[in-house]
Amino acid sequence: MIFHLYDDSGCDVIAVQKEELLPLYSRLNQWVLENDRSRIDQMFQQMLPNNQKRPD
């Protein structure tokens, strides 16, 4: 997993397999920037169990 802090407004977290990022997505979802949210939510919604919504 790679953590890249690019400025005072955010960072990128990169992993070889997106499953590695699911715990971060679940725990730190409120940190996702709004301009990236729809793309990131779409990627992780495919991995969540049926009927489970995006963490708040």
Buried (B, 14 or more C-beta within 10 A) or exposed (E): EEEEEEEEEEEEBEEEEEEEBBEBBEEEBEEBEEEEEEEBBEEBEEEBEEEEEBEE
